[in-house]
Amino acid sequence: MTKARRAVLDLLQKSTVPLSAAAISQSLGDSIDPVTVYRSLHYFEGQGITESFVLHCREHGTERYYTALTARQDADRHWFHCETCHCFIDLGTCGLQNLMADYENERGISIHTHTLYFTGVCAACRQN
């Protein structure tokens, strides 16, 4: 693994929230070219090391966010995104197993993974 890829992966593995390519590039500063960040993310996703989802935010527009997959994390991630402060909150373990089983039985499909996110206003922003 190249030094640049290692830096991108380390940052994703240490992060507790999804990161956009722009945020990763900004965090790594001038040490890594933004194109290298994008190529690294594309490579990791192809290798099943990371996953991504696209989120539309009224203020930031449409961005792809990345998370690292680790042995201790479930691939089915659920996130809340605050439209005011743009924080992400991990909603914890998946509670959709019964719903997914119903979909599989009713439609004859096999669900392997999913990503779910909600948008709204977080508790701290609601208080302000």
BATORGU-292496 format. One record per residue (C-alpha): x, z, y. Coordinates in Angstrom, 1 decimal. Last residue first. Example, Ala and Ser with C-alpha at 12.3 -4.5 7.8 and 13.67 -1.06 7.14 Angstrom:
! BATORGU-292496
13.7  7.1  -1.1 $
12.3  7.8  -4.5 $
//
This chain:
! BATORGU-292496
-30.3  19.9  27.2 $
-32.0  21.5  24.1 $
-32.9  18.1  22.6 $
-29.2  17.1  23.0 $
-28.0  20.0  20.9 $
-30.7  19.5  18.2 $
-29.9  15.8  17.7 $
-31.9  13.0  19.1 $
-33.1  10.0  17.0 $
-31.7  7.7  14.4 $
-32.0  7.9  10.6 $
-29.6  6.6  8.1 $
-29.8  5.7  4.4 $
-27.1  4.1  2.3 $
-27.9  3.0  -1.3 $
-26.3  2.6  -4.7 $
-26.8  1.1  -8.1 $
-30.5  0.4  -8.1 $
-31.7  -1.4  -11.3 $
-34.8  -3.6  -10.8 $
-37.9  -4.0  -13.0 $
-40.2  -3.7  -10.0 $
-42.4  -0.7  -10.9 $
-39.8  1.1  -13.1 $
-36.9  0.6  -10.7 $
-38.9  1.5  -7.6 $
-40.3  4.6  -9.3 $
-36.7  5.6  -10.4 $
-35.6  5.1  -6.8 $
-38.4  7.4  -5.5 $
-37.5  10.1  -8.1 $
-33.8  9.9  -7.2 $
-34.3  10.0  -3.5 $
-33.1  13.5  -2.7 $
-29.5  12.5  -2.0 $
-27.1  15.3  -1.1 $
-26.2  16.1  2.4 $
-27.6  14.9  5.7 $
-24.2  14.1  7.2 $
-24.6  14.3  11.0 $
-23.3  11.5  13.2 $
-22.7  12.0  16.9 $
-23.8  9.3  19.4 $
-24.5  11.8  22.2 $
-27.9  10.4  23.1 $
-29.0  8.2  20.2 $
-28.0  10.8  17.7 $
-27.2  9.3  14.3 $
-28.4  11.0  11.1 $
-26.7  10.0  7.9 $
-27.5  9.8  4.2 $
-24.8  8.7  1.7 $
-25.4  7.4  -1.8 $
-21.7  6.9  -2.9 $
-21.6  10.6  -3.8 $
-18.5  12.3  -2.7 $
-16.1  14.4  -4.8 $
-14.2  11.4  -6.3 $
-13.7  9.9  -2.9 $
-15.4  7.1  -1.0 $
-14.1  6.5  2.5 $
-16.6  5.9  5.3 $
-17.1  2.9  7.5 $
-19.4  2.0  10.4 $
-20.4  -1.5  11.4 $
-21.6  -1.8  15.0 $
-24.7  -3.2  16.8 $
-25.1  -2.2  20.4 $
-23.4  0.8  21.9 $
-26.3  2.0  24.2 $
-29.4  1.1  22.2 $
-27.6  1.8  18.9 $
-27.9  -0.6  16.0 $
-26.2  0.5  12.8 $
-24.5  -1.6  10.1 $
-23.3  0.1  7.0 $
-19.9  0.5  5.4 $
-18.3  1.5  2.1 $
-14.7  2.5  1.4 $
-12.4  2.4  -1.7 $
-14.5  -0.1  -3.6 $
-11.7  -2.6  -3.6 $
-13.6  -5.1  -1.5 $
-14.4  -2.3  1.0 $
-10.7  -1.4  1.1 $
-9.7  -5.0  1.8 $
-12.3  -5.5  4.6 $
-11.2  -2.2  6.2 $
-7.5  -3.2  6.0 $
-8.3  -6.6  7.5 $
-10.2  -5.0  10.4 $
-7.4  -2.5  11.1 $
-4.8  -5.2  10.9 $
-6.8  -7.2  13.5 $
-6.8  -4.1  15.7 $
-2.9  -4.0  15.7 $
-1.5  -0.7  14.4 $
0.9  1.7  16.2 $
-0.7  1.0  19.6 $
-3.3  3.7  19.1 $
-4.4  4.9  15.7 $
-7.4  6.6  17.1 $
-8.4  3.6  19.2 $
-8.2  1.3  16.1 $
-10.2  3.7  14.1 $
-12.8  4.0  16.9 $
-13.0  0.2  17.2 $
-13.3  -0.3  13.4 $
-16.3  2.1  13.6 $
-16.1  5.5  12.0 $
-18.5  7.3  9.7 $
-18.4  11.1  9.9 $
-16.3  13.8  8.2 $
-13.1  12.0  8.9 $
-10.0  12.9  6.9 $
-10.5  10.2  4.3 $
-11.1  7.6  7.0 $
-8.0  8.5  8.9 $
-5.9  8.5  5.8 $
-7.3  5.0  4.8 $
-6.3  3.5  8.2 $
-2.8  5.0  8.1 $
-2.3  3.9  4.5 $
-3.3  0.4  5.4 $
-0.8  0.3  8.2 $
2.0  1.7  6.1 $
1.3  -0.9  3.4 $
0.0  0.0  0.0 $
//
